[in-house]
């Protein structure tokens, strides 16, 4: 009996971690999945040569959250599809973050 109570006491902090404790936001996902090529500041790095800069006003004007999600789902040129790596909701969070580069300029 004591052993099971001790085990439960050890597991309580782990059990308290709900999915919300692991919540991700668009910036975190972008930094992990996109920044290597597209830069943390939205300016494409040399490995993404030919990619649009996310801070470019013309890109921001033309791009929508939906079009960014579609690009992430389908892939484009050197960029692979992310449909197996991110959920649609996660891609929307990333797209919202990409759209936030407009305000940062």
Secondary structure by P-SEA (a helix, b strand, c coil): caaaaaaaaaaccccccccccccccaaaaaaaccccccccccccccccccccccccaaaaaaccaaaaaaaaaacccccccccccccaaaaaaaaaaaaaccccc
